[in-house]
Each structure stands twice: as structure tokens, then as C-alpha cells.
Amino acid sequence: MTAIVCMALSAAGVVIAVLAGVRGRIRSAFRWLGVALVPVGLYLTGLITVFRRIGTALSNWATHLVFDPKVWTGLAMLGAAVLLLLATGIGRRSREPGPVKASKQPKAAKGGSSAPAVTAKPAGQKSAADDLGDFSDVEEILKRRGI
């Protein structure tokens, strides 16, 4: 019976594709021809029976959901698991401390300007700003704003 239904659906799709092609809508005709191949393809690959088994299993589960306390207990356990995982922050990045900078620039004097004080570095010592390369202009702007 399933084969007959699939063949009939495919034949109807081919008829619609031919009618669309005759009317000059070639793109629509090819689209309908593609749709017409689906039922026969599903039948020949055996996926119709797979979908039927999946549907039967889901319907059996749904009917047992209402009447079976074991299913309700399982759902409660899954809900508790999701709540615990969300509460503990699974999926969040760990808060490991990054590399600690050697020294921070001192704050501006109390009565002075808001610009930070510039400290001289010893000869031969590289700062993190020297490694920036192309970002030297960004660094300069940030220094001017006191950041």
C-alpha cells in the first residue's frame, strides 16, 4: 500500500511539473520535478518505514508520559540536571587569571593634571607596549587620555 501511495504522489508531482513547463515556467517545472522525486526516493531507500517506527515510538512514549510515574521521575531528573549545570556555569569560560603585568604606572599627583606620570624605564628593558608594533598609535591615544 505504501508503494502505491508514493507512486501516486510522484505521478501527481510529475503532472504538475509538465503543466508548469508547458506554461513556460521552467524553473517552477524543475522545482516540482524535484518534489515529485521525494516520495519514491523515500520509499526505495526504506526511510518510510523508519519514519513510521520513529512515529510509533514517539507516540508510545507520549502516551506513557501521561500515565507512567517513572517517566515523570526521569523528566524531573533531567530538569534538575539542566538547572544544576546552568547554576554552576557550564559553558562559561573559566576565570583563570591572565598574565600579571610587572608594574602599573603611578596615578597622577593630587593637585596636578589628570594625565598619568611618565616613568623612565631602565636601558635594555622592554615594556609590553614595545611588543605592540602596529598598535603604537592606539597606545599613544590611550596614553594621552590617561588610560
Secondary structure, 3 states (H helix, E strand, C coil): CHHHHHHHHHHHHHHHHHHHHHCCCHHHHHHHHHHHHHHHHHHHHCHHHHHHHHHHHHHHHHHHHHHCHHHHHHHHHHHHHHHHHHHCCCCCCCCCCCCCCCCCCCCCCCCCCCCCCCCCCCCCCCCCCHHHHHHHHHHHHHHHCCC
